[in-house]
Amino acid sequence: MIRTAPTELAFGVVPAYRRFELYQARYAELVPVVAEALAEKGAGLEVLDIGPGNGDSKKFVDALAGPARWTAVEVSPRYIEACRALGYERIVDGVDLERDALPLPDASYDVVIASHVLEHLENAPDALKDWLRVVRPGGHLLIGVPMHFGWLAALARLKYRLFGRRPRQHCVFFSMRTLRAFFAGVPVRRIWGFRVVSARKWLPLEDAEWFYRLSRWVGSRWPWLTGEVIVHVQKPR
C-alpha cells in the first residue's frame, strides 16, 4: 500500500511512512554511541549538535538513550525555534560554517554530532579539524554523510567544478575511497552504513524489522553499498 502521508512512528520516535524507515535510521544509528557516553558521564553529558534542523538527533537520543545537555549550532530561524521548543540548553546562531570557526572553547563537549552537514561545506577539511577541536579527550565525533559509488562521485565532482552549486546543495561527494582519504590521520573508530535500498512510502519493506537489520548488517560490512554512512571518530584521551 502506498502511503501519501506519515502514519507511523519511525523506531517509535518520529512520524514517518514506515516503522523502520531507513531515512530516519541516520538518527537511530547515533543512539548507541551517545548511550555509551551517557553510561560513562551520566545526565551531565554535553552534546553539541551542528546543523540540527528540527532536532531529530535529540529526539532519538532522549527517547532511546536518555537526557543530556544539548547545544545547537544553527542559522535558520525556523530550526532555532524548533530547537528551543525541544529544550536545547544553548543555541549558537549566526555562525557561517564555511568561514567561521565555532565560537566554543577547546575540548568542551563529550559528543559532537554533524548529520549531513559536511558535504555542504567547501571548507570541509577545516571544518572537520574545528569540530574535532571542541571534542573532549575520550569524546566522540559523529558525522553522517551521503555515500556514492566511485564513478558517480567523480561525475558529481566534475559537475560541481563545471557549474558550481545551487544554494544549500552539496559540494563534497564521497566514495568510500575518497572518504577514507579525507579522514586519513583522524582517529576513526568505525565507519558504517545502513540504507542500502529505501523506498519509504512506495514499498512496505521498511515496516519490517528484519529488513532494517539486514540493511545494517550489509552496511556494517560493505558501507560503500549504502546511500549514507556514519563516521565515528573518538578523540584519544
C-alpha atoms as a printed R data frame, in Angstrom:
    type eleno elety resid chain resno      x      y       z
1   ATOM     1    CA   MET     A     1  0.000  0.000   0.000
2   ATOM     2    CA   ILE     A     2  1.368  3.425  -0.964
3   ATOM     3    CA   ARG     A     3  1.216  5.887   1.913
4   ATOM     4    CA   THR     A     4  0.784  9.512   0.946
5   ATOM     5    CA   ALA     A     5  1.352 10.883   4.451
6   ATOM     6    CA   PRO     A     6  3.312  9.705   7.521
7   ATOM     7    CA   THR     A     7  1.169  7.352   9.565
8   ATOM     8    CA   GLU     A     8  3.801  5.547  11.662
9   ATOM     9    CA   LEU     A     9  6.402  6.408  14.269
10  ATOM    10    CA   ALA     A    10  9.841  5.506  12.951
11  ATOM    11    CA   PHE     A    11 11.585  3.484  15.669
12  ATOM    12    CA   GLY     A    12  8.771  4.664  17.954
13  ATOM    13    CA   VAL     A    13 10.117  8.232  17.941
14  ATOM    14    CA   VAL     A    14  9.200 10.496  14.988
15  ATOM    15    CA   PRO     A    15  6.380 10.499  12.403
16  ATOM    16    CA   ALA     A    16  7.336  8.585   9.262
17  ATOM    17    CA   TYR     A    17  5.953  6.480   6.441
18  ATOM    18    CA   ARG     A    18  7.368  3.231   7.842
19  ATOM    19    CA   ARG     A    19  8.152  1.801  11.270
20  ATOM    20    CA   PHE     A    20 11.826  1.247  10.457
21  ATOM    21    CA   GLU     A    21 12.216  3.961   7.869
22  ATOM    22    CA   LEU     A    22 15.840  3.949   6.767
23  ATOM    23    CA   TYR     A    23 15.855  7.688   6.151
24  ATOM    24    CA   GLN     A    24 15.259  8.145   9.891
25  ATOM    25    CA   ALA     A    25 17.828  5.477  10.752
26  ATOM    26    CA   ARG     A    26 20.513  8.157  10.417
27  ATOM    27    CA   TYR     A    27 19.360  9.336  13.847
28  ATOM    28    CA   ALA     A    28 18.667  5.928  15.375
29  ATOM    29    CA   GLU     A    29 22.208  4.851  14.468
30  ATOM    30    CA   LEU     A    30 23.656  7.644  16.616
31  ATOM    31    CA   VAL     A    31 21.944  6.385  19.744
32  ATOM    32    CA   PRO     A    32 24.294  3.521  20.776
33  ATOM    33    CA   VAL     A    33 27.337  5.807  20.715
34  ATOM    34    CA   VAL     A    34 25.612  8.502  22.762
35  ATOM    35    CA   ALA     A    35 24.262  5.832  25.130
36  ATOM    36    CA   GLU     A    36 27.825  4.608  25.647
37  ATOM    37    CA   ALA     A    37 28.900  8.137  26.533
38  ATOM    38    CA   LEU     A    38 25.886  8.587  28.818
39  ATOM    39    CA   ALA     A    39 26.763  5.403  30.680
40  ATOM    40    CA   GLU     A    40 30.176  6.904  31.413
41  ATOM    41    CA   LYS     A    41 29.214 10.530  32.076
42  ATOM    42    CA   GLY     A    42 25.543 10.478  33.090
43  ATOM    43    CA   ALA     A    43 22.944 13.189  32.505
44  ATOM    44    CA   GLY     A    44 25.679 15.835  32.625
45  ATOM    45    CA   LEU     A    45 26.855 14.680  29.199
46  ATOM    46    CA   GLU     A    46 27.474 17.681  26.942
47  ATOM    47    CA   VAL     A    47 26.294 17.184  23.346
48  ATOM    48    CA   LEU     A    48 26.919 19.635  20.512
49  ATOM    49    CA   ASP     A    49 24.533 19.293  17.562
50  ATOM    50    CA   ILE     A    50 25.852 21.068  14.451
51  ATOM    51    CA   GLY     A    51 23.089 21.826  11.964
52  ATOM    52    CA   PRO     A    52 20.352 20.057  13.973
53  ATOM    53    CA   GLY     A    53 17.406 21.067  11.789
54  ATOM    54    CA   ASN     A    54 14.282 20.005  13.635
55  ATOM    55    CA   GLY     A    55 16.352 18.381  16.367
56  ATOM    56    CA   ASP     A    56 15.755 14.784  15.339
57  ATOM    57    CA   SER     A    57 19.083 13.625  16.789
58  ATOM    58    CA   LYS     A    58 17.983 14.891  20.209
59  ATOM    59    CA   LYS     A    59 14.532 13.361  19.832
60  ATOM    60    CA   PHE     A    60 16.034  9.932  19.219
61  ATOM    61    CA   VAL     A    61 18.625 10.179  21.989
62  ATOM    62    CA   ASP     A    62 16.077 11.478  24.507
63  ATOM    63    CA   ALA     A    63 13.645  8.668  23.669
64  ATOM    64    CA   LEU     A    64 16.058  5.753  23.298
65  ATOM    65    CA   ALA     A    65 19.088  6.601  25.451
66  ATOM    66    CA   GLY     A    66 18.349  9.304  27.986
67  ATOM    67    CA   PRO     A    67 18.661 13.019  28.769
68  ATOM    68    CA   ALA     A    68 21.811 15.046  28.226
69  ATOM    69    CA   ARG     A    69 22.744 18.720  27.967
70  ATOM    70    CA   TRP     A    70 22.382 19.830  24.348
71  ATOM    71    CA   THR     A    71 23.822 22.784  22.447
72  ATOM    72    CA   ALA     A    72 22.772 23.583  18.868
73  ATOM    73    CA   VAL     A    73 24.694 25.432  16.151
74  ATOM    74    CA   GLU     A    74 22.002 26.628  13.746
75  ATOM    75    CA   VAL     A    75 21.313 29.579  11.429
76  ATOM    76    CA   SER     A    76 17.719 29.023  10.290
77  ATOM    77    CA   PRO     A    77 15.168 30.919  12.422
78  ATOM    78    CA   ARG     A    78 12.631 28.137  11.894
79  ATOM    79    CA   TYR     A    79 15.025 25.484  13.147
80  ATOM    80    CA   ILE     A    80 16.222 27.675  16.005
81  ATOM    81    CA   GLU     A    81 12.647 27.887  17.263
82  ATOM    82    CA   ALA     A    82 12.252 24.124  16.897
83  ATOM    83    CA   CYS     A    83 15.409 23.571  18.954
84  ATOM    84    CA   ARG     A    84 14.219 25.944  21.651
85  ATOM    85    CA   ALA     A    85 10.930 24.073  21.868
86  ATOM    86    CA   LEU     A    86 12.825 20.768  22.221
87  ATOM    87    CA   GLY     A    87 14.843 22.002  25.165
88  ATOM    88    CA   TYR     A    88 18.304 22.655  23.780
89  ATOM    89    CA   GLU     A    89 20.031 24.463  26.635
90  ATOM    90    CA   ARG     A    90 22.073 26.697  24.346
91  ATOM    91    CA   ILE     A    91 21.700 27.762  20.731
92  ATOM    92    CA   VAL     A    92 24.667 29.284  18.905
93  ATOM    93    CA   ASP     A    93 23.380 31.207  15.893
94  ATOM    94    CA   GLY     A    94 24.916 33.413  13.232
95  ATOM    95    CA   VAL     A    95 27.863 31.080  12.555
96  ATOM    96    CA   ASP     A    96 28.852 30.669   8.906
97  ATOM    97    CA   LEU     A    97 30.370 27.199   8.957
98  ATOM    98    CA   GLU     A    98 32.123 27.848   5.646
99  ATOM    99    CA   ARG     A    99 34.003 30.834   7.048
100 ATOM   100    CA   ASP     A   100 33.850 30.857  10.827
101 ATOM   101    CA   ALA     A   101 35.354 28.653  13.495
102 ATOM   102    CA   LEU     A   102 32.920 27.527  16.159
103 ATOM   103    CA   PRO     A   103 32.834 30.193  18.916
104 ATOM   104    CA   LEU     A   104 33.318 27.492  21.529
105 ATOM   105    CA   PRO     A   105 36.239 26.553  23.779
106 ATOM   106    CA   ASP     A   106 38.592 23.690  23.022
107 ATOM   107    CA   ALA     A   107 37.629 20.289  24.467
108 ATOM   108    CA   SER     A   108 34.214 21.465  25.674
109 ATOM   109    CA   TYR     A   109 31.858 18.671  24.517
110 ATOM   110    CA   ASP     A   110 31.633 14.953  25.162
111 ATOM   111    CA   VAL     A   111 29.776 14.235  21.911
112 ATOM   112    CA   VAL     A   112 29.660 16.311  18.729
113 ATOM   113    CA   ILE     A   113 27.091 15.402  16.059
114 ATOM   114    CA   ALA     A   114 27.088 16.720  12.494
115 ATOM   115    CA   SER     A   115 24.498 14.814  10.492
116 ATOM   116    CA   HIS     A   116 24.585 15.661   6.774
117 ATOM   117    CA   VAL     A   117 26.426 18.953   7.146
118 ATOM   118    CA   LEU     A   118 29.969 18.248   5.968
119 ATOM   119    CA   GLU     A   119 29.016 17.643   2.326
120 ATOM   120    CA   HIS     A   120 27.632 21.206   2.120
121 ATOM   121    CA   LEU     A   121 30.909 22.885   3.108
122 ATOM   122    CA   GLU     A   122 33.586 23.992   0.672
123 ATOM   123    CA   ASN     A   123 35.994 24.196   3.607
124 ATOM   124    CA   ALA     A   124 35.207 20.653   4.775
125 ATOM   125    CA   PRO     A   125 38.795 19.794   5.897
126 ATOM   126    CA   ASP     A   126 38.986 22.923   8.066
127 ATOM   127    CA   ALA     A   127 35.508 22.279   9.458
128 ATOM   128    CA   LEU     A   128 36.467 18.739  10.454
129 ATOM   129    CA   LYS     A   129 39.537 20.000  12.342
130 ATOM   130    CA   ASP     A   130 37.459 22.618  14.125
131 ATOM   131    CA   TRP     A   131 34.759 20.143  15.131
132 ATOM   132    CA   LEU     A   132 37.370 17.765  16.490
133 ATOM   133    CA   ARG     A   133 38.917 20.682  18.408
134 ATOM   134    CA   VAL     A   134 35.836 21.076  20.618
135 ATOM   135    CA   VAL     A   135 35.626 17.338  21.454
136 ATOM   136    CA   ARG     A   136 36.940 16.410  24.889
137 ATOM   137    CA   PRO     A   137 39.655 13.751  25.181
138 ATOM   138    CA   GLY     A   138 37.911 10.399  25.011
139 ATOM   139    CA   GLY     A   139 34.858 12.053  23.463
140 ATOM   140    CA   HIS     A   140 33.036 11.237  20.248
141 ATOM   141    CA   LEU     A   141 32.507 12.969  16.902
142 ATOM   142    CA   LEU     A   142 29.697 11.510  14.780
143 ATOM   143    CA   ILE     A   143 29.498 12.656  11.155
144 ATOM   144    CA   GLY     A   144 26.810 11.481   8.740
145 ATOM   145    CA   VAL     A   145 27.449 11.911   5.006
146 ATOM   146    CA   PRO     A   146 25.959 10.610   1.740
147 ATOM   147    CA   MET     A   147 27.871  7.814   0.022
148 ATOM   148    CA   HIS     A   148 28.367  7.353  -3.753
149 ATOM   149    CA   PHE     A   149 29.907  4.732  -5.988
150 ATOM   150    CA   GLY     A   150 33.283  5.928  -7.222
151 ATOM   151    CA   TRP     A   151 32.176  6.812 -10.744
152 ATOM   152    CA   LEU     A   152 29.093  8.674  -9.512
153 ATOM   153    CA   ALA     A   153 31.166 10.684  -7.054
154 ATOM   154    CA   ALA     A   154 33.616 11.548  -9.856
155 ATOM   155    CA   LEU     A   155 30.786 12.719 -12.121
156 ATOM   156    CA   ALA     A   156 29.260 14.784  -9.323
157 ATOM   157    CA   ARG     A   157 32.618 16.442  -8.600
158 ATOM   158    CA   LEU     A   158 33.035 17.217 -12.323
159 ATOM   159    CA   LYS     A   159 29.567 18.755 -12.493
160 ATOM   160    CA   TYR     A   160 30.331 20.868  -9.435
161 ATOM   161    CA   ARG     A   161 33.616 22.111 -10.923
162 ATOM   162    CA   LEU     A   162 31.933 22.997 -14.215
163 ATOM   163    CA   PHE     A   163 28.694 24.538 -12.988
164 ATOM   164    CA   GLY     A   164 29.141 25.290  -9.295
165 ATOM   165    CA   ARG     A   165 26.359 24.511  -6.881
166 ATOM   166    CA   ARG     A   166 22.884 25.687  -6.259
167 ATOM   167    CA   PRO     A   167 22.159 27.224  -2.835
168 ATOM   168    CA   ARG     A   168 22.276 24.690   0.003
169 ATOM   169    CA   GLN     A   169 23.313 21.849  -2.294
170 ATOM   170    CA   HIS     A   170 26.311 19.528  -1.958
171 ATOM   171    CA   CYS     A   171 29.852 20.479  -2.862
172 ATOM   172    CA   VAL     A   172 31.668 17.423  -1.450
173 ATOM   173    CA   PHE     A   173 30.953 13.983  -2.930
174 ATOM   174    CA   PHE     A   174 32.358 10.946  -1.171
175 ATOM   175    CA   SER     A   175 33.071  7.482  -2.430
176 ATOM   176    CA   MET     A   176 34.465  5.065   0.135
177 ATOM   177    CA   ARG     A   177 37.975  5.596  -1.229
178 ATOM   178    CA   THR     A   178 37.804  9.386  -1.011
179 ATOM   179    CA   LEU     A   179 36.061  9.236   2.384
180 ATOM   180    CA   ARG     A   180 38.896  7.168   3.854
181 ATOM   181    CA   ALA     A   181 41.431  9.537   2.304
182 ATOM   182    CA   PHE     A   182 39.576 12.536   3.747
183 ATOM   183    CA   PHE     A   183 39.693 11.053   7.246
184 ATOM   184    CA   ALA     A   184 43.300  9.859   6.999
185 ATOM   185    CA   GLY     A   185 45.175 10.843  10.157
186 ATOM   186    CA   VAL     A   186 41.937 11.236  12.125
187 ATOM   187    CA   PRO     A   187 41.233  8.688  14.910
188 ATOM   188    CA   VAL     A   188 38.315  6.951  13.187
189 ATOM   189    CA   ARG     A   189 36.826  4.204  15.308
190 ATOM   190    CA   ARG     A   190 34.267  2.924  12.820
191 ATOM   191    CA   ILE     A   191 32.519  3.684   9.525
192 ATOM   192    CA   TRP     A   192 29.191  2.017   8.800
193 ATOM   193    CA   GLY     A   193 26.138  2.347   6.593
194 ATOM   194    CA   PHE     A   194 22.526  1.261   6.979
195 ATOM   195    CA   ARG     A   195 20.463  2.403   3.969
196 ATOM   196    CA   VAL     A   196 21.021  0.032   1.053
197 ATOM   197    CA   VAL     A   197 17.620  0.342  -0.639
198 ATOM   198    CA   SER     A   198 14.986  2.744   0.639
199 ATOM   199    CA   ALA     A   199 11.536  3.136  -0.887
200 ATOM   200    CA   ARG     A   200  9.866  4.782   2.121
201 ATOM   201    CA   LYS     A   201  6.198  5.302   1.234
202 ATOM   202    CA   TRP     A   202  6.346  3.280  -2.001
203 ATOM   203    CA   LEU     A   203  7.125 -0.183  -0.625
204 ATOM   204    CA   PRO     A   204  6.342 -1.822   2.747
205 ATOM   205    CA   LEU     A   205  9.835 -3.294   3.269
206 ATOM   206    CA   GLU     A   206 10.726 -0.704   5.881
207 ATOM   207    CA   ASP     A   207  7.815 -1.792   8.057
208 ATOM   208    CA   ALA     A   208  9.779 -4.979   8.749
209 ATOM   209    CA   GLU     A   209 12.457 -5.046  11.425
210 ATOM   210    CA   TRP     A   210 14.260 -7.867   9.624
211 ATOM   211    CA   PHE     A   211 14.810 -5.572   6.624
212 ATOM   212    CA   TYR     A   212 16.330 -2.911   8.853
213 ATOM   213    CA   ARG     A   213 18.580 -5.491  10.492
214 ATOM   214    CA   LEU     A   214 19.631 -6.824   7.092
215 ATOM   215    CA   SER     A   215 20.396 -3.302   5.872
216 ATOM   216    CA   ARG     A   216 22.520 -2.670   8.975
217 ATOM   217    CA   TRP     A   217 24.341 -5.981   8.501
218 ATOM   218    CA   VAL     A   218 25.187 -5.144   4.899
219 ATOM   219    CA   GLY     A   219 26.150 -1.586   5.823
220 ATOM   220    CA   SER     A   220 28.444 -2.693   8.629
221 ATOM   221    CA   ARG     A   221 30.416 -4.945   6.277
222 ATOM   222    CA   TRP     A   222 30.202 -3.127   2.958
223 ATOM   223    CA   PRO     A   223 29.366  0.512   3.729
224 ATOM   224    CA   TRP     A   224 30.211  1.533   0.167
225 ATOM   225    CA   LEU     A   225 26.989 -0.240  -0.921
226 ATOM   226    CA   THR     A   226 24.818  2.096   1.140
227 ATOM   227    CA   GLY     A   227 23.397  5.526   0.402
228 ATOM   228    CA   GLU     A   228 24.847  7.120   3.506
229 ATOM   229    CA   VAL     A   229 27.332  6.331   6.244
230 ATOM   230    CA   ILE     A   230 28.238  7.469   9.723
231 ATOM   231    CA   VAL     A   231 31.861  8.112  10.608
232 ATOM   232    CA   HIS     A   232 32.589  7.657  14.311
233 ATOM   233    CA   VAL     A   233 35.731  9.470  15.453
234 ATOM   234    CA   GLN     A   234 36.899  9.045  19.039
235 ATOM   235    CA   LYS     A   235 39.440 11.527  20.326
236 ATOM   236    CA   PRO     A   236 42.362  9.986  22.208
237 ATOM   237    CA   ARG     A   237 42.451 10.571  25.961
